[in-house]
Amino acid sequence: MKKTNIMNRSIVLALFIFYMYGIVRIILFKFRWRDTDFLMHQLERNFWNPDILINHLQRGNFIPFKTIFININNLSGWHDLSNLLGNIVALIPFGIFLVLLSKNKGTKFKGVLAFSLSLSLCLESLQVVFTIGSFDVDDLILNTAGGLLGYCAIKLYDKSRVNMRSIDQKRDVVQK
């Protein structure tokens, strides 16, 4: 592997780590500062009193598209729009990073689907475990859609680069 490829891969990996840190902070902490002491307190409280956890879980949304339809019908405020778009936009970079970090950009659509869904499920579950948010199946749908949009965007970009390179090569042959 060339030195520049190793350097580029290292930069992409560092950006991915920074992105993952940011996404965990945003989704789990909702832009509020919470430290590990707080999280451990929440975990200990929920461990010794599972009724809190069960109660919190029962308030979640397990009906697909329920929250999405509510937000679309009530697009009156910033919260409704940011919930819809934010959940999609949040994982677009994840889909892009999965392709960039795979060998020879060989990540498949199904792989991005599985990884995006898994990340989203993990984050939604952690919100319940720490009782710092509510479980919403629609967040899984929107986050996964975001990961897939990122995948499609990078694949379209790669395809356009290949097509442009092919056009340039044909023009060079004709000019010679």
CYANA upper distance limits for C-alpha pairs under 8 A (distance plus 0.5 A):
  1 MET  CA      5 ASN  CA      6.95
  1 MET  CA      6 ILE  CA      7.27
  2 LYS  CA      6 ILE  CA      6.91
  3 LYS  CA      7 MET  CA      6.71
  4 THR  CA      8 ASN  CA      6.50
  5 ASN  CA      9 ARG  CA      6.48
  6 ILE  CA     10 SER  CA      6.56
  7 MET  CA     11 ILE  CA      6.73
  8 ASN  CA     12 VAL  CA      6.70
  9 ARG  CA     13 LEU  CA      6.56
  9 ARG  CA    101 LEU  CA      7.65
 10 SER  CA     14 ALA  CA      6.62
 11 ILE  CA     15 LEU  CA      6.66
 12 VAL  CA     16 PHE  CA      6.58
 12 VAL  CA     97 PHE  CA      8.06
 12 VAL  CA    100 LEU  CA      7.94
 12 VAL  CA    101 LEU  CA      7.77
 13 LEU  CA     17 ILE  CA      6.76
 13 LEU  CA    101 LEU  CA      7.60
 14 ALA  CA     18 PHE  CA      6.75
 15 LEU  CA     19 TYR  CA      6.49
 16 PHE  CA     20 MET  CA      6.59
 16 PHE  CA     94 PHE  CA      8.41
 16 PHE  CA     97 PHE  CA      6.98
 17 ILE  CA     21 TYR  CA      6.71
 18 PHE  CA     22 GLY  CA      6.73
 19 TYR  CA     23 ILE  CA      6.58
 20 MET  CA     24 VAL  CA      6.63
 21 TYR  CA     25 ARG  CA      6.76
 22 GLY  CA     26 ILE  CA      6.59
 23 ILE  CA     27 ILE  CA      6.42
 23 ILE  CA     90 ALA  CA      7.56
 24 VAL  CA     28 LEU  CA      6.11
 24 VAL  CA     29 PHE  CA      8.05
 24 VAL  CA    123 LEU  CA      7.91
 25 ARG  CA     29 PHE  CA      5.78
 25 ARG  CA     30 LYS  CA      7.48
 25 ARG  CA     31 PHE  CA      7.31
 26 ILE  CA     30 LYS  CA      5.37
 26 ILE  CA     31 PHE  CA      5.89
 27 ILE  CA    123 LEU  CA      7.68
 28 LEU  CA    123 LEU  CA      7.44
 28 LEU  CA    126 LEU  CA      7.97
 28 LEU  CA    127 GLN  CA      6.54
 28 LEU  CA    132 ILE  CA      7.38
 28 LEU  CA    133 GLY  CA      7.75
 29 PHE  CA     33 TRP  CA      7.33
 29 PHE  CA     34 ARG  CA      7.22
 29 PHE  CA    132 ILE  CA      7.69
 34 ARG  CA     38 PHE  CA      6.73
 34 ARG  CA     39 LEU  CA      7.90
 35 ASP  CA     39 LEU  CA      7.12
 36 THR  CA     40 MET  CA      6.51
 37 ASP  CA     41 HIS  CA      6.60
 38 PHE  CA     42 GLN  CA      6.75
 39 LEU  CA     43 LEU  CA      6.60
 39 LEU  CA    130 PHE  CA      6.87
 40 MET  CA     44 GLU  CA      6.48
 41 HIS  CA     45 ARG  CA      6.49
 42 GLN  CA     46 ASN  CA      6.60
 42 GLN  CA    130 PHE  CA      5.87
 42 GLN  CA    131 THR  CA      7.43
 43 LEU  CA     47 PHE  CA      6.49
 43 LEU  CA    129 VAL  CA      7.24
 43 LEU  CA    130 PHE  CA      6.05
 44 GLU  CA     48 TRP  CA      6.74
 45 ARG  CA     49 ASN  CA      6.53
 46 ASN  CA     50 PRO  CA      5.83
 46 ASN  CA     51 ASP  CA      8.25
 46 ASN  CA     52 ILE  CA      6.60
 46 ASN  CA     53 LEU  CA      6.30
 46 ASN  CA    129 VAL  CA      7.89
 46 ASN  CA    130 PHE  CA      8.03
 49 ASN  CA     53 LEU  CA      8.01
 50 PRO  CA     54 ILE  CA      6.66
 51 ASP  CA     55 ASN  CA      6.35
 52 ILE  CA     56 HIS  CA      6.54
 53 LEU  CA     57 LEU  CA      6.56
 53 LEU  CA    128 VAL  CA      7.43
 53 LEU  CA    129 VAL  CA      7.32
 53 LEU  CA    131 THR  CA      7.56
 54 ILE  CA     58 GLN  CA      6.63
 55 ASN  CA     59 ARG  CA      7.14
 56 HIS  CA     60 GLY  CA      7.50
 56 HIS  CA    128 VAL  CA      7.29
 56 HIS  CA    131 THR  CA      7.33
 56 HIS  CA    134 SER  CA      7.57
 57 LEU  CA    128 VAL  CA      6.88
 57 LEU  CA    134 SER  CA      7.61
 57 LEU  CA    135 PHE  CA      7.26
 59 ARG  CA    134 SER  CA      7.63
 59 ARG  CA    135 PHE  CA      8.46
 60 GLY  CA    134 SER  CA      5.85
 60 GLY  CA    135 PHE  CA      5.17
 60 GLY  CA    136 ASP  CA      6.15
 61 ASN  CA     66 LYS  CA      8.12
 61 ASN  CA     67 THR  CA      8.12
 61 ASN  CA    134 SER  CA      8.44
 61 ASN  CA    135 PHE  CA      6.70
 61 ASN  CA    136 ASP  CA      5.07
 61 ASN  CA    137 VAL  CA      6.52
 61 ASN  CA    138 ASP  CA      8.17
 62 PHE  CA    135 PHE  CA      8.33
 62 PHE  CA    136 ASP  CA      6.75
 62 PHE  CA    137 VAL  CA      5.82
 63 ILE  CA    137 VAL  CA      7.24
 63 ILE  CA    138 ASP  CA      8.32
 64 PRO  CA    137 VAL  CA      6.42
 64 PRO  CA    138 ASP  CA      6.24
 64 PRO  CA    141 ILE  CA      8.50
 65 PHE  CA     69 PHE  CA      6.43
 65 PHE  CA    137 VAL  CA      8.39
 65 PHE  CA    138 ASP  CA      6.14
 66 LYS  CA     70 ILE  CA      6.77
 66 LYS  CA    138 ASP  CA      7.72
 67 THR  CA     71 ASN  CA      6.51
 67 THR  CA    136 ASP  CA      8.39
 67 THR  CA    138 ASP  CA      6.78
 68 ILE  CA     72 ILE  CA      6.63
 68 ILE  CA     84 LEU  CA      7.38
 68 ILE  CA    138 ASP  CA      6.93
 69 PHE  CA     73 ASN  CA      6.54
 70 ILE  CA     74 ASN  CA      6.56
 71 ASN  CA     75 LEU  CA      6.29
 71 ASN  CA     80 ASP  CA      5.51
 71 ASN  CA     81 LEU  CA      7.60
 71 ASN  CA     83 ASN  CA      8.29
 71 ASN  CA     84 LEU  CA      7.60
 72 ILE  CA     80 ASP  CA      7.93
 72 ILE  CA     81 LEU  CA      8.40
 74 ASN  CA     80 ASP  CA      7.38
 75 LEU  CA     80 ASP  CA      6.05
 75 LEU  CA     81 LEU  CA      6.63
 76 SER  CA     80 ASP  CA      7.60
 77 GLY  CA     81 LEU  CA      7.32
 78 TRP  CA     82 SER  CA      6.38
 79 HIS  CA     83 ASN  CA      6.42
 80 ASP  CA     84 LEU  CA      6.96
 81 LEU  CA     85 LEU  CA      6.56
 81 LEU  CA     86 GLY  CA      8.32
 82 SER  CA     86 GLY  CA      5.50
 82 SER  CA     87 ASN  CA      8.32
 83 ASN  CA     87 ASN  CA      6.53
 84 LEU  CA     88 ILE  CA      7.30
 84 LEU  CA    142 LEU  CA      7.79
 85 LEU  CA     89 VAL  CA      6.43
 86 GLY  CA     90 ALA  CA      6.23
 87 ASN  CA     91 LEU  CA      7.64
 87 ASN  CA    139 ASP  CA      6.79
 87 ASN  CA    142 LEU  CA      5.98
 87 ASN  CA    143 ASN  CA      5.65
 87 ASN  CA    146 GLY  CA      7.76
 88 ILE  CA     92 ILE  CA      7.23
 88 ILE  CA    142 LEU  CA      5.51
 88 ILE  CA    143 ASN  CA      5.51
 88 ILE  CA    144 THR  CA      8.01
 88 ILE  CA    145 ALA  CA      6.69
 88 ILE  CA    146 GLY  CA      4.65
 88 ILE  CA    147 GLY  CA      8.14
 89 VAL  CA     93 PRO  CA      8.33
 89 VAL  CA    143 ASN  CA      8.26
 89 VAL  CA    146 GLY  CA      6.22
 90 ALA  CA     94 PHE  CA      8.48
 90 ALA  CA    143 ASN  CA      7.43
 90 ALA  CA    146 GLY  CA      7.36
 91 LEU  CA     95 GLY  CA      7.16
 91 LEU  CA    116 SER  CA      7.92
 91 LEU  CA    143 ASN  CA      6.12
 91 LEU  CA    144 THR  CA      7.68
 91 LEU  CA    146 GLY  CA      5.32
 91 LEU  CA    147 GLY  CA      5.28
 91 LEU  CA    150 GLY  CA      7.94
 92 ILE  CA     96 ILE  CA      7.09
 92 ILE  CA    146 GLY  CA      5.03
 92 ILE  CA    147 GLY  CA      5.17
 92 ILE  CA    148 LEU  CA      7.62
 92 ILE  CA    149 LEU  CA      6.40
 92 ILE  CA    150 GLY  CA      4.67
 92 ILE  CA    151 TYR  CA      8.08
 93 PRO  CA     97 PHE  CA      6.48
 93 PRO  CA    147 GLY  CA      7.53
 93 PRO  CA    150 GLY  CA      6.34
 94 PHE  CA     98 LEU  CA      6.66
 94 PHE  CA    116 SER  CA      7.88
 94 PHE  CA    147 GLY  CA      6.15
 94 PHE  CA    150 GLY  CA      7.39
 95 GLY  CA     99 VAL  CA      7.14
 95 GLY  CA    112 VAL  CA      6.68
 95 GLY  CA    116 SER  CA      7.77
 95 GLY  CA    146 GLY  CA      7.96
 95 GLY  CA    147 GLY  CA      4.70
 95 GLY  CA    148 LEU  CA      6.41
 95 GLY  CA    149 LEU  CA      7.58
 95 GLY  CA    150 GLY  CA      4.93
 95 GLY  CA    151 TYR  CA      5.09
 96 ILE  CA    100 LEU  CA      6.77
 96 ILE  CA    147 GLY  CA      8.06
 96 ILE  CA    150 GLY  CA      5.33
 96 ILE  CA    151 TYR  CA      5.75
 96 ILE  CA    153 ALA  CA      8.02
 96 ILE  CA    154 ILE  CA      6.36
 97 PHE  CA    101 LEU  CA      6.34
 98 LEU  CA    102 SER  CA      6.66
 98 LEU  CA    107 THR  CA      7.41
 98 LEU  CA    112 VAL  CA      7.44
 98 LEU  CA    151 TYR  CA      8.27
 99 VAL  CA    105 LYS  CA      5.55
 99 VAL  CA    106 GLY  CA      7.37
 99 VAL  CA    107 THR  CA      5.93
 99 VAL  CA    151 TYR  CA      7.28
 99 VAL  CA    154 ILE  CA      7.99
100 LEU  CA    105 LYS  CA      6.34
101 LEU  CA    105 LYS  CA      7.65
102 SER  CA    106 GLY  CA      6.52
102 SER  CA    107 THR  CA      6.49
103 LYS  CA    107 THR  CA      8.43
107 THR  CA    111 GLY  CA      6.80
107 THR  CA    112 VAL  CA      7.53
108 LYS  CA    112 VAL  CA      6.96
109 PHE  CA    113 LEU  CA      6.61
109 PHE  CA    148 LEU  CA      7.83
109 PHE  CA    151 TYR  CA      7.79
110 LYS  CA    114 ALA  CA      6.60
111 GLY  CA    115 PHE  CA      6.57
112 VAL  CA    116 SER  CA      6.30
112 VAL  CA    147 GLY  CA      7.24
112 VAL  CA    148 LEU  CA      6.95
112 VAL  CA    151 TYR  CA      7.55
113 LEU  CA    117 LEU  CA      6.52
113 LEU  CA    144 THR  CA      6.94
113 LEU  CA    147 GLY  CA      7.66
113 LEU  CA    148 LEU  CA      6.86
114 ALA  CA    118 SER  CA      6.48
115 PHE  CA    119 LEU  CA      6.55
116 SER  CA    120 SER  CA      6.63
116 SER  CA    143 ASN  CA      7.47
116 SER  CA    144 THR  CA      5.49
116 SER  CA    147 GLY  CA      6.02
116 SER  CA    148 LEU  CA      8.19
117 LEU  CA    121 LEU  CA      6.48
117 LEU  CA    140 LEU  CA      6.84
117 LEU  CA    141 ILE  CA      8.34
117 LEU  CA    143 ASN  CA      7.83
117 LEU  CA    144 THR  CA      5.70
118 SER  CA    122 CYS  CA      6.54
119 LEU  CA    123 LEU  CA      6.74
120 SER  CA    124 GLU  CA      6.57
120 SER  CA    139 ASP  CA      8.00
120 SER  CA    140 LEU  CA      6.00
120 SER  CA    143 ASN  CA      6.73
120 SER  CA    144 THR  CA      7.57
121 LEU  CA    125 SER  CA      6.46
121 LEU  CA    140 LEU  CA      6.84
122 CYS  CA    126 LEU  CA      6.63
123 LEU  CA    127 GLN  CA      6.83
124 GLU  CA    128 VAL  CA      7.22
124 GLU  CA    133 GLY  CA      8.46
124 GLU  CA    134 SER  CA      7.81
124 GLU  CA    135 PHE  CA      5.86
124 GLU  CA    136 ASP  CA      7.67
124 GLU  CA    139 ASP  CA      8.39
124 GLU  CA    140 LEU  CA      8.26
125 SER  CA    129 VAL  CA      6.73
125 SER  CA    135 PHE  CA      7.21
126 LEU  CA    130 PHE  CA      6.51
126 LEU  CA    131 THR  CA      8.49
127 GLN  CA    131 THR  CA      6.09
127 GLN  CA    132 ILE  CA      5.64
127 GLN  CA    133 GLY  CA      5.30
127 GLN  CA    134 SER  CA      6.66
127 GLN  CA    135 PHE  CA      7.38
128 VAL  CA    132 ILE  CA      7.17
128 VAL  CA    133 GLY  CA      6.77
128 VAL  CA    134 SER  CA      6.43
128 VAL  CA    135 PHE  CA      6.76
136 ASP  CA    140 LEU  CA      7.53
137 VAL  CA    141 ILE  CA      7.04
138 ASP  CA    142 LEU  CA      6.61
139 ASP  CA    143 ASN  CA      6.28
140 LEU  CA    144 THR  CA      6.43
141 ILE  CA    145 ALA  CA      6.61
142 LEU  CA    146 GLY  CA      6.71
143 ASN  CA    147 GLY  CA      6.89
144 THR  CA    148 LEU  CA      6.77
145 ALA  CA    149 LEU  CA      6.58
146 GLY  CA    150 GLY  CA      6.76
147 GLY  CA    151 TYR  CA      6.83
148 LEU  CA    152 CYS  CA      6.64
149 LEU  CA    153 ALA  CA      6.51
150 GLY  CA    154 ILE  CA      6.77
151 TYR  CA    155 LYS  CA      6.66
152 CYS  CA    156 LEU  CA      6.50
153 ALA  CA    157 TYR  CA      6.62
154 ILE  CA    158 ASP  CA      6.59
155 LYS  CA    159 LYS  CA      6.60
156 LEU  CA    160 SER  CA      6.60
157 TYR  CA    161 ARG  CA      6.73
158 ASP  CA    162 VAL  CA      6.78
159 LYS  CA    163 ASN  CA      6.70
160 SER  CA    164 MET  CA      6.55
161 ARG  CA    165 ARG  CA      6.59
162 VAL  CA    166 SER  CA      6.67
163 ASN  CA    167 ILE  CA      6.72
164 MET  CA    168 ASP  CA      6.65
165 ARG  CA    169 GLN  CA      6.67
166 SER  CA    170 LYS  CA      6.73
167 ILE  CA    171 ARG  CA      6.68
168 ASP  CA    172 ASP  CA      6.67
169 GLN  CA    173 VAL  CA      6.81
170 LYS  CA    174 VAL  CA      6.77
171 ARG  CA    175 GLN  CA      6.60
172 ASP  CA    176 LYS  CA      6.78
